[in-house]
Amino acid sequence: MKEQVKHCACQCETDQEKLERIGQVIEEYKDKEGSLIQILHIAQGIYGYLPLSLQQFIAAKLDLPLSNVYGVASFYSFFSTTPRGENTIKVCLGTACYVRGGKKIVERLKNILGIEVGETTTDGKFTLEVMRCIGACGLAPAITINDQVFKQVNPDKLPALLEKYY
């Protein structure tokens, strides 16, 4: 990947400046076969998520139907079409985690955070998601927060765990 995703450390970059950066990325990749996923990945890194207006911008610049761009953005779970929290919590609901209490973890997190799966807290701190398997079956039940794995999670200890992220 030639383009390194650079985040504005002060978060003072305007939407117009973000669109200009994304436009530069599109110019670099537009003639390369199969570049849409790469462009969406970089665009999400710059913008934070892929709102419909950004998808329309990308579709127009690539001379693609919006349905193509939207289809890719909505198909892959990596992409988000809504703003995401600073911290993403993913609860494993693979067989081992589910049997060992994964569903209870989801319910407890929904209660603590006051959101449903797929939503972001009003303060923008957390997004709650579920996963089918994180490949840590021997550590069940497991969750990840920002890709850090937590093993043998106890629902009663979730408030103390989340406190580290405030």
Backbone as CSV, one residue per row, in Angstrom:
resi,resn,N_x,N_y,N_z,CA_x,CA_y,CA_z,C_x,C_y,C_z
1,MET,0.851,-1.162,0.000,0.000,0.000,0.000,0.897,1.225,0.000
2,LYS,0.831,2.013,-1.047,1.654,3.211,-1.159,1.197,4.298,-0.200
3,GLU,-0.100,4.518,-0.143,-0.664,5.602,0.652,-0.783,5.169,2.108
4,GLN,-0.081,5.846,2.985,-0.246,5.613,4.405,-1.428,6.447,4.869
5,VAL,-2.307,5.851,5.626,-3.448,6.590,6.135,-2.945,7.483,7.257
6,LYS,-3.113,8.787,7.061,-2.669,9.752,8.049,-3.890,10.349,8.712
7,HIS,-3.918,10.273,10.021,-5.029,10.843,10.767,-4.611,12.213,11.272
8,CYS,-5.518,13.143,11.240,-5.265,14.476,11.755,-5.219,14.380,13.270
9,ALA,-4.039,14.530,13.864,-3.874,14.358,15.297,-4.735,15.341,16.088
10,CYS,-4.920,16.539,15.557,-5.707,17.538,16.276,-7.179,17.461,15.909
11,GLN,-7.531,16.589,15.017,-8.900,16.405,14.532,-9.490,17.715,14.025
12,CYS,-8.631,18.554,13.442,-9.094,19.854,12.955,-9.220,19.875,11.432
13,GLU,-8.980,18.772,10.788,-9.090,18.707,9.337,-10.562,18.830,8.935
14,THR,-10.857,19.705,7.996,-12.238,19.903,7.552,-12.677,18.748,6.650
15,ASP,-13.998,18.628,6.472,-14.522,17.609,5.560,-13.996,17.840,4.151
16,GLN,-13.875,19.093,3.750,-13.371,19.413,2.411,-11.923,18.932,2.258
17,GLU,-11.100,19.138,3.272,-9.706,18.680,3.224,-9.649,17.152,3.175
18,LYS,-10.540,16.503,3.911,-10.608,15.037,3.873,-10.993,14.558,2.477
19,LEU,-11.988,15.213,1.874,-12.415,14.832,0.525,-11.295,15.040,-0.488
20,GLU,-10.512,16.096,-0.318,-9.387,16.325,-1.218,-8.362,15.206,-1.095
21,ARG,-8.074,14.767,0.124,-7.142,13.653,0.332,-7.680,12.374,-0.295
22,ILE,-8.978,12.130,-0.099,-9.588,10.932,-0.671,-9.569,11.020,-2.193
23,GLY,-9.799,12.201,-2.730,-9.715,12.409,-4.180,-8.335,12.074,-4.718
24,GLN,-7.292,12.431,-3.970,-5.918,12.103,-4.381,-5.706,10.591,-4.385
25,VAL,-6.249,9.921,-3.383,-6.135,8.459,-3.310,-6.839,7.833,-4.517
26,ILE,-8.025,8.338,-4.830,-8.781,7.804,-5.967,-7.988,7.987,-7.253
27,GLU,-7.379,9.147,-7.433,-6.563,9.390,-8.634,-5.425,8.389,-8.741
28,GLU,-4.827,8.063,-7.604,-3.705,7.123,-7.605,-4.149,5.698,-7.940
29,TYR,-5.328,5.302,-7.497,-5.770,3.920,-7.629,-6.803,3.671,-8.716
30,LYS,-7.404,4.710,-9.285,-8.583,4.517,-10.130,-8.370,3.641,-11.357
31,ASP,-7.174,3.584,-11.899,-6.925,2.769,-13.092,-6.438,1.363,-12.761
32,LYS,-6.393,1.026,-11.479,-5.936,-0.300,-11.067,-7.139,-1.205,-10.858
33,GLU,-7.096,-2.367,-11.469,-8.168,-3.350,-11.382,-8.421,-3.733,-9.915
34,GLY,-9.661,-3.762,-9.529,-10.023,-4.207,-8.189,-9.621,-3.259,-7.074
35,SER,-9.521,-1.977,-7.359,-9.024,-1.032,-6.364,-10.103,-0.484,-5.426
36,LEU,-11.355,-0.793,-5.665,-12.428,-0.206,-4.873,-12.285,-0.513,-3.385
37,ILE,-11.989,-1.734,-3.030,-11.845,-2.084,-1.614,-10.705,-1.288,-0.988
38,GLN,-9.597,-1.177,-1.694,-8.455,-0.407,-1.179,-8.837,1.062,-0.995
39,ILE,-9.534,1.623,-1.955,-9.962,3.029,-1.864,-10.914,3.210,-0.684
40,LEU,-11.869,2.312,-0.524,-12.799,2.406,0.597,-12.074,2.269,1.929
41,HIS,-11.107,1.385,1.986,-10.322,1.186,3.211,-9.593,2.478,3.594
42,ILE,-8.929,3.085,2.643,-8.196,4.323,2.920,-9.173,5.458,3.235
43,ALA,-10.270,5.529,2.490,-11.270,6.572,2.735,-11.841,6.464,4.146
44,GLN,-12.118,5.250,4.585,-12.626,5.068,5.944,-11.579,5.467,6.973
45,GLY,-10.317,5.197,6.690,-9.249,5.619,7.591,-9.150,7.133,7.709
46,ILE,-9.407,7.818,6.624,-9.344,9.284,6.608,-10.604,9.887,7.218
47,TYR,-11.756,9.387,6.814,-13.033,9.994,7.182,-13.613,9.412,8.475
48,GLY,-13.212,8.189,8.811,-13.706,7.541,10.019,-14.798,6.525,9.757
49,TYR,-15.575,6.753,8.708,-16.636,5.835,8.293,-17.005,6.200,6.859
50,LEU,-17.974,5.488,6.283,-18.325,5.695,4.882,-19.786,6.135,4.736
51,PRO,-20.077,7.402,5.047,-21.462,7.870,4.879,-21.859,7.845,3.410
52,LEU,-23.157,7.894,3.148,-23.664,7.830,1.783,-23.060,8.932,0.910
53,SER,-22.913,10.124,1.450,-22.347,11.231,0.661,-20.922,10.917,0.206
54,LEU,-20.150,10.265,1.048,-18.781,9.885,0.675,-18.805,8.770,-0.372
55,GLN,-19.731,7.833,-0.229,-19.864,6.771,-1.223,-20.246,7.361,-2.579
56,GLN,-21.115,8.364,-2.578,-21.506,9.030,-3.823,-20.295,9.734,-4.449
57,PHE,-19.485,10.370,-3.632,-18.272,11.048,-4.092,-17.329,10.044,-4.758
58,ILE,-17.106,8.911,-4.094,-16.209,7.876,-4.617,-16.765,7.297,-5.913
59,ALA,-18.057,6.999,-5.934,-18.689,6.447,-7.141,-18.526,7.402,-8.318
60,ALA,-18.761,8.685,-8.076,-18.645,9.676,-9.155,-17.205,9.768,-9.665
61,LYS,-16.251,9.792,-8.751,-14.839,9.902,-9.149,-14.358,8.666,-9.912
62,LEU,-14.920,7.510,-9.568,-14.521,6.258,-10.239,-15.403,5.942,-11.439
63,ASP,-16.407,6.766,-11.661,-17.362,6.547,-12.743,-18.016,5.170,-12.606
64,LEU,-18.451,4.876,-11.384,-19.131,3.616,-11.075,-20.547,3.920,-10.604
65,PRO,-21.469,2.992,-10.758,-22.795,3.186,-10.160,-22.660,3.187,-8.629
66,LEU,-23.455,4.015,-7.975,-23.440,4.054,-6.512,-23.726,2.674,-5.935
67,SER,-24.561,1.900,-6.605,-24.904,0.559,-6.111,-23.665,-0.335,-5.981
68,ASN,-22.684,-0.166,-6.860,-21.444,-0.954,-6.757,-20.674,-0.593,-5.495
69,VAL,-20.527,0.708,-5.272,-19.769,1.177,-4.107,-20.510,0.787,-2.829
70,TYR,-21.821,1.051,-2.790,-22.615,0.716,-1.617,-22.604,-0.793,-1.360
71,GLY,-22.674,-1.577,-2.417,-22.664,-3.029,-2.278,-21.409,-3.533,-1.583
72,VAL,-20.260,-2.985,-1.939,-19.001,-3.387,-1.303,-18.950,-2.867,0.129
73,ALA,-19.313,-1.594,0.322,-19.248,-0.980,1.655,-20.180,-1.674,2.644
74,SER,-21.318,-2.146,2.181,-22.269,-2.787,3.086,-22.036,-4.292,3.228
75,PHE,-21.317,-4.898,2.293,-21.081,-6.344,2.351,-20.006,-6.712,3.370
76,TYR,-18.890,-5.999,3.355,-17.759,-6.345,4.217,-17.936,-5.737,5.603
77,SER,-17.818,-6.569,6.631,-18.041,-6.101,8.000,-16.982,-5.110,8.467
78,PHE,-15.852,-5.059,7.791,-14.811,-4.094,8.157,-15.284,-2.663,7.937
79,PHE,-16.119,-2.466,6.934,-16.573,-1.114,6.603,-17.773,-0.729,7.456
80,SER,-17.831,0.553,7.804,-18.944,1.071,8.576,-19.545,2.266,7.857
81,THR,-20.862,2.279,7.778,-21.551,3.399,7.129,-22.099,4.383,8.167
82,THR,-21.821,4.121,9.427,-22.210,5.030,10.503,-20.974,5.343,11.350
83,PRO,-20.983,6.480,12.047,-19.820,6.817,12.888,-19.568,5.728,13.923
84,ARG,-18.306,5.492,14.191,-17.907,4.470,15.147,-17.289,5.127,16.363
85,GLY,-17.313,4.399,17.460,-16.746,4.910,18.696,-15.229,4.863,18.694
86,GLU,-14.644,5.548,19.654,-13.189,5.524,19.817,-12.700,4.103,20.062
87,ASN,-13.520,3.313,20.746,-13.169,1.943,21.106,-14.228,0.994,20.565
88,THR,-13.779,-0.057,19.896,-14.705,-1.053,19.355,-14.603,-2.326,20.184
89,ILE,-15.726,-2.706,20.760,-15.810,-3.936,21.546,-16.468,-4.988,20.662
90,LYS,-15.803,-6.126,20.518,-16.359,-7.234,19.743,-16.455,-8.448,20.655
91,VAL,-17.655,-8.973,20.767,-17.891,-10.143,21.607,-17.943,-11.363,20.702
92,CYS,-17.147,-12.351,21.029,-17.143,-13.580,20.250,-18.386,-14.388,20.586
93,LEU,-19.110,-14.796,19.533,-20.268,-15.666,19.716,-20.100,-16.964,18.936
94,GLY,-18.838,-17.354,18.739,-18.563,-18.671,18.176,-19.061,-19.721,19.156
95,THR,-19.085,-20.958,18.756,-19.682,-22.013,19.572,-19.126,-22.068,20.992
96,ALA,-17.812,-22.120,21.143,-17.213,-22.236,22.477,-17.546,-21.021,23.340
97,CYS,-17.431,-19.832,22.776,-17.719,-18.614,23.543,-19.201,-18.509,23.880
98,TYR,-20.045,-18.880,22.935,-21.491,-18.822,23.172,-21.876,-19.757,24.317
99,VAL,-21.371,-20.995,24.263,-21.700,-21.993,25.273,-21.172,-21.577,26.649
100,ARG,-20.054,-20.892,26.671,-19.450,-20.496,27.950,-19.863,-19.094,28.418
101,GLY,-20.900,-18.538,27.821,-21.440,-17.295,28.351,-21.328,-16.066,27.476
102,GLY,-21.019,-16.223,26.211,-20.893,-15.081,25.315,-22.153,-14.238,25.240
103,LYS,-23.311,-14.892,25.230,-24.587,-14.169,25.163,-24.783,-13.309,26.411
104,LYS,-24.376,-13.815,27.585,-24.488,-13.048,28.827,-23.587,-11.810,28.780
105,ILE,-22.439,-11.956,28.146,-21.524,-10.817,28.009,-22.166,-9.746,27.132
106,VAL,-22.772,-10.163,26.034,-23.444,-9.206,25.147,-24.537,-8.472,25.914
107,GLU,-25.363,-9.214,26.629,-26.467,-8.598,27.379,-25.944,-7.627,28.437
108,ARG,-24.890,-8.004,29.127,-24.317,-7.120,30.169,-23.731,-5.866,29.541
109,LEU,-23.048,-5.988,28.414,-22.482,-4.818,27.743,-23.588,-3.899,27.227
110,LYS,-24.648,-4.466,26.689,-25.774,-3.658,26.224,-26.351,-2.847,27.392
111,ASN,-26.431,-3.483,28.553,-26.962,-2.823,29.739,-26.009,-1.726,30.237
112,ILE,-24.739,-2.021,30.318,-23.747,-1.053,30.803,-23.655,0.152,29.873
113,LEU,-23.585,-0.119,28.566,-23.360,0.943,27.584,-24.641,1.646,27.154
114,GLY,-25.771,1.003,27.357,-27.043,1.588,26.959,-27.249,1.611,25.453
115,ILE,-26.685,0.637,24.759,-26.807,0.541,23.300,-27.093,-0.896,22.899
116,GLU,-27.493,-1.058,21.651,-27.691,-2.385,21.073,-26.449,-2.759,20.255
117,VAL,-26.349,-4.011,19.879,-25.250,-4.461,19.018,-25.306,-3.669,17.709
118,GLY,-24.160,-3.191,17.278,-24.063,-2.403,16.055,-24.168,-0.908,16.292
119,GLU,-24.432,-0.503,17.521,-24.587,0.911,17.834,-23.352,1.475,18.531
120,THR,-23.326,2.794,18.611,-22.243,3.533,19.263,-22.848,4.350,20.398
121,THR,-22.147,4.425,21.519,-22.632,5.204,22.651,-22.734,6.677,22.274
122,THR,-23.626,7.386,22.936,-23.850,8.795,22.608,-22.612,9.654,22.825
123,ASP,-21.730,9.246,23.741,-20.497,10.013,23.966,-19.399,9.658,22.965
124,GLY,-19.685,8.688,22.076,-18.720,8.305,21.052,-17.560,7.472,21.552
125,LYS,-17.658,6.947,22.747,-16.554,6.162,23.321,-16.519,4.716,22.836
126,PHE,-17.702,4.080,22.695,-17.733,2.657,22.398,-18.705,2.310,21.273
127,THR,-18.286,1.349,20.450,-19.154,0.696,19.481,-19.183,-0.774,19.872
128,LEU,-20.364,-1.367,19.902,-20.524,-2.766,20.300,-20.841,-3.619,19.083
129,GLU,-20.068,-4.683,18.899,-20.274,-5.606,17.790,-20.145,-7.035,18.287
130,VAL,-20.622,-7.966,17.477,-20.407,-9.382,17.755,-19.611,-9.984,16.600
131,MET,-18.910,-11.054,16.913,-18.121,-11.779,15.910,-18.514,-13.243,15.988
132,ARG,-18.306,-13.946,14.904,-18.636,-15.372,14.903,-17.552,-16.198,15.584
133,CYS,-16.300,-15.840,15.415,-15.209,-16.575,16.060,-13.945,-15.736,15.953
134,ILE,-13.216,-15.637,17.056,-11.947,-14.903,17.002,-10.756,-15.855,17.035
135,GLY,-11.044,-17.155,17.045,-9.968,-18.141,17.017,-9.291,-18.325,18.361
136,ALA,-10.008,-18.031,19.435,-9.446,-18.177,20.774,-10.368,-19.068,21.613
137,CYS,-10.771,-20.182,21.045,-11.777,-21.045,21.664,-11.365,-21.542,23.047
138,GLY,-10.097,-21.776,23.249,-9.608,-22.229,24.552,-9.661,-21.138,25.601
139,LEU,-9.893,-19.903,25.184,-9.937,-18.756,26.096,-11.369,-18.295,26.367
140,ALA,-12.330,-19.072,25.905,-13.738,-18.663,25.948,-14.241,-18.444,27.372
141,PRO,-15.179,-17.514,27.511,-15.647,-16.553,26.518,-14.639,-15.418,26.347
142,ALA,-14.509,-14.952,25.121,-13.513,-13.930,24.814,-14.164,-12.728,24.136
143,ILE,-13.536,-11.578,24.343,-13.939,-10.357,23.650,-12.675,-9.664,23.179
144,THR,-12.844,-8.744,22.256,-11.725,-7.873,21.898,-12.176,-6.429,22.116
145,ILE,-11.245,-5.618,22.535,-11.448,-4.179,22.581,-10.293,-3.598,21.796
146,ASN,-10.624,-2.953,20.692,-9.594,-2.395,19.796,-8.575,-3.457,19.401
147,ASP,-9.051,-4.646,19.112,-8.238,-5.776,18.656,-7.360,-6.404,19.736
148,GLN,-7.479,-5.959,20.985,-6.792,-6.631,22.090,-7.739,-7.690,22.645
149,VAL,-7.264,-8.933,22.749,-8.105,-10.043,23.190,-8.116,-10.123,24.721
150,PHE,-9.323,-10.287,25.264,-9.501,-10.513,26.697,-10.121,-11.886,26.847
151,LYS,-9.501,-12.734,27.653,-9.925,-14.127,27.774,-10.765,-14.361,29.022
152,GLN,-11.553,-15.422,28.974,-12.374,-15.872,30.096,-13.042,-14.697,30.804
153,VAL,-13.771,-13.937,30.007,-14.397,-12.711,30.496,-15.569,-13.034,31.410
154,ASN,-15.600,-12.346,32.529,-16.681,-12.478,33.496,-17.580,-11.254,33.343
155,PRO,-18.872,-11.454,33.081,-19.764,-10.303,32.898,-19.733,-9.310,34.059
156,ASP,-19.532,-9.794,35.286,-19.510,-8.914,36.450,-18.261,-8.026,36.508
157,LYS,-17.227,-8.405,35.777,-15.989,-7.613,35.796,-15.891,-6.647,34.616
158,LEU,-16.923,-6.616,33.770,-16.916,-5.728,32.596,-16.828,-4.239,32.959
159,PRO,-17.554,-3.762,33.992,-17.433,-2.329,34.298,-15.990,-1.899,34.613
160,ALA,-15.273,-2.716,35.366,-13.873,-2.389,35.686,-13.011,-2.434,34.435
161,LEU,-13.263,-3.372,33.547,-12.501,-3.470,32.307,-12.739,-2.244,31.427
162,LEU,-13.991,-1.833,31.306,-14.337,-0.683,30.460,-13.803,0.624,31.041
163,GLU,-13.682,0.684,32.337,-13.204,1.914,32.998,-11.840,2.341,32.454
164,LYS,-11.037,1.396,32.034,-9.695,1.688,31.492,-9.755,2.483,30.195
165,TYR,-10.921,2.483,29.540,-11.050,3.129,28.238,-11.753,4.486,28.284
166,TYR,-12.034,4.959,29.500,-12.663,6.283,29.624,-11.627,7.360,29.788
